Each structure stands twice: as structure tokens, then as C-alpha cells.
Amino acid sequence: MDENSAGTASYDWVVLVDGNSACHATTATVFTNTRWRPLMVCDTLDGLCAVVEREPAVVLLDEACIPLDPWQFSLLLKGHPRYRDTRILVMCKRIDTVLRARARAARVDGLLQKPFASDEVLALLERQVCAA
């Protein structure tokens, strides 16, 4: 793990792509006093821009994102050599066999079922970054 002059990890950015402003407010409290710095955006095009600007370790996407769905977003990102190691997690209302197959085909790194506890999100982020 690389460290900068402030002593914080270099991969502490997490981009949250969700059109729901209530989710943004909740996420801000989840990441308070953690090593993660959330960058919240409302649509997937802004999410792609945020990934290019910040180069986060993890992107959290809501399954209902527009104009690109999470599967298109993942395929675009994973198809680029510079961003193929960026971990992509999709937040879903229900996880079933079809959704798992779509996630696998789009090279999504993980699925997170809503509603979820804050410690569940933080533990999943840590596992994903350690697996990278």
C-alpha cells in the first residue's frame, strides 16, 4: 500500500453513483471517520468522469443508474487497461441467479443487497481492496 505525505492510503477514494439524494446523505455518514473518502455523483456519465479524475479503488453503483446501466458502465471501465483493476460493486434490491450471471458477464466484482448495514459496506470495501 502506497502512502502519501499525509499518511493516508492512496486508494481511499470510493465513488458512489446513485440518483437518490437520500442515499448520498446516508453514505456520507457511513464513511465518516473511516479511511474512505466518498465522491457522490448522480448518474453514470458523471461517475465515469469521477473515475478518470480520482482513480478510486472502488465504485459503488445503484442497479437503477442511468443513462448507462451498471453492466454497461462496468464493461466500459473494465475494458480500459488503466481502469481494469478498479473494483465495481453494484447495489441491488434483490440478488438472484440471473443478476449474478449478468454481473459475472459484465465483470462486476461484487453485489450488495439493499438495505444493508454500514459495517457490511465497509467490510465489503475492505475485502475488495485486499483482493485487488
C-alpha positions as CSV (number, residue, x, y, z in Angstrom):
1,M,0.0,0.0,0.0
2,D,1.4,3.4,-1.0
3,E,1.2,6.3,1.3
4,N,1.3,10.0,0.6
5,S,2.8,12.7,2.8
6,A,-0.3,13.0,5.0
7,G,0.0,9.3,5.9
8,T,-3.3,8.2,4.3
9,A,-3.6,5.3,1.9
10,S,-3.5,6.3,-1.8
11,Y,-6.5,4.1,-2.7
12,D,-9.1,5.6,-0.2
13,W,-11.5,7.1,-2.8
14,V,-14.8,5.5,-3.3
15,V,-17.2,6.8,-6.0
16,L,-20.9,6.3,-5.3
17,V,-23.2,6.5,-8.3
18,D,-26.8,6.9,-7.3
19,G,-29.5,9.2,-8.3
20,N,-31.1,9.2,-4.9
21,S,-30.0,12.2,-2.7
22,A,-31.2,10.4,0.5
23,C,-28.7,7.6,-0.4
24,H,-25.9,10.3,-0.7
25,A,-26.7,11.6,2.8
26,T,-26.7,8.2,4.3
27,T,-23.4,7.3,2.6
28,A,-21.8,10.4,3.9
29,T,-22.5,9.3,7.4
30,V,-21.3,5.7,6.7
31,F,-17.9,6.9,5.6
32,T,-17.4,9.4,8.5
33,N,-14.2,8.5,10.4
34,T,-13.1,5.8,8.0
35,R,-10.3,5.6,5.6
36,W,-12.7,6.0,2.7
37,R,-13.4,9.4,1.1
38,P,-16.7,9.2,-0.8
39,L,-17.3,11.1,-4.0
40,M,-21.0,11.1,-4.8
41,V,-22.4,11.6,-8.3
42,C,-25.9,11.3,-9.6
43,D,-25.5,9.5,-13.0
44,T,-23.2,7.1,-14.6
45,L,-21.7,9.6,-17.0
46,D,-20.6,11.8,-14.1
47,G,-19.4,8.5,-12.5
48,L,-17.1,7.8,-15.4
49,C,-15.7,11.3,-15.2
50,A,-15.2,10.9,-11.4
51,V,-13.3,7.6,-12.0
52,V,-11.0,9.4,-14.5
53,E,-10.4,12.3,-12.2
54,R,-9.9,10.4,-8.9
55,E,-8.9,6.9,-9.9
56,P,-10.8,5.3,-7.0
57,A,-10.2,1.8,-5.7
58,V,-13.9,1.1,-5.6
59,V,-17.1,2.3,-7.5
60,L,-20.5,1.7,-5.9
61,L,-23.3,1.7,-8.4
62,D,-27.0,1.5,-7.9
63,E,-28.6,-1.0,-10.3
64,A,-31.1,1.6,-11.5
65,C,-28.5,4.0,-12.7
66,I,-29.0,5.9,-15.9
67,P,-28.1,6.7,-18.7
68,L,-25.7,3.7,-18.6
69,D,-26.8,0.7,-16.6
70,P,-24.2,-0.8,-14.2
71,W,-23.4,-3.6,-16.6
72,Q,-22.5,-1.1,-19.4
73,F,-20.6,1.0,-17.0
74,S,-18.6,-2.0,-15.8
75,L,-17.8,-3.2,-19.3
76,L,-16.6,0.2,-20.4
77,L,-14.4,0.6,-17.3
78,K,-13.0,-2.9,-17.3
79,G,-12.3,-2.7,-21.0
80,H,-9.8,0.1,-20.5
81,P,-6.3,-1.0,-19.4
82,R,-5.9,1.8,-17.0
83,Y,-9.1,1.1,-15.1
84,R,-9.5,-2.6,-15.3
85,D,-8.4,-3.1,-11.7
86,T,-11.0,-0.7,-10.3
87,R,-13.4,-2.7,-8.2
88,I,-17.0,-2.3,-9.1
89,L,-19.8,-3.1,-6.7
90,V,-23.5,-3.0,-7.6
91,M,-26.2,-2.2,-5.1
92,C,-29.4,-4.2,-5.8
93,K,-32.8,-4.6,-4.3
94,R,-32.8,-8.4,-5.0
95,I,-30.0,-10.7,-5.9
96,D,-30.9,-13.8,-7.9
97,T,-29.2,-16.2,-10.3
98,V,-29.9,-14.1,-13.4
99,L,-28.5,-11.0,-11.7
100,R,-25.4,-12.9,-10.7
101,A,-24.9,-14.1,-14.3
102,R,-25.2,-10.5,-15.6
103,A,-22.7,-9.3,-13.0
104,R,-20.2,-12.1,-14.0
105,A,-20.6,-11.3,-17.7
106,A,-20.0,-7.6,-17.0
107,R,-17.0,-8.3,-14.8
108,V,-18.7,-6.7,-11.8
109,D,-16.6,-7.5,-8.6
110,G,-19.5,-7.8,-6.2
111,L,-23.2,-7.4,-5.4
112,L,-24.6,-5.7,-2.3
113,Q,-28.3,-6.2,-1.5
114,K,-30.3,-3.3,-0.2
115,P,-30.9,-2.4,2.6
116,F,-27.5,-3.0,4.1
117,A,-25.8,-2.1,7.3
118,S,-22.9,0.4,7.3
119,D,-20.5,-2.2,8.7
120,E,-21.4,-4.5,5.9
121,V,-20.5,-1.9,3.3
122,L,-17.2,-1.1,5.0
123,A,-16.3,-4.8,5.3
124,L,-17.1,-5.4,1.7
125,L,-14.9,-2.5,0.6
126,E,-12.0,-3.8,2.7
127,R,-12.4,-7.3,1.2
128,Q,-12.5,-5.9,-2.3
129,V,-9.4,-3.7,-1.9
130,C,-7.4,-6.5,-0.3
131,A,-8.4,-8.9,-3.1
132,A,-7.2,-6.5,-5.7
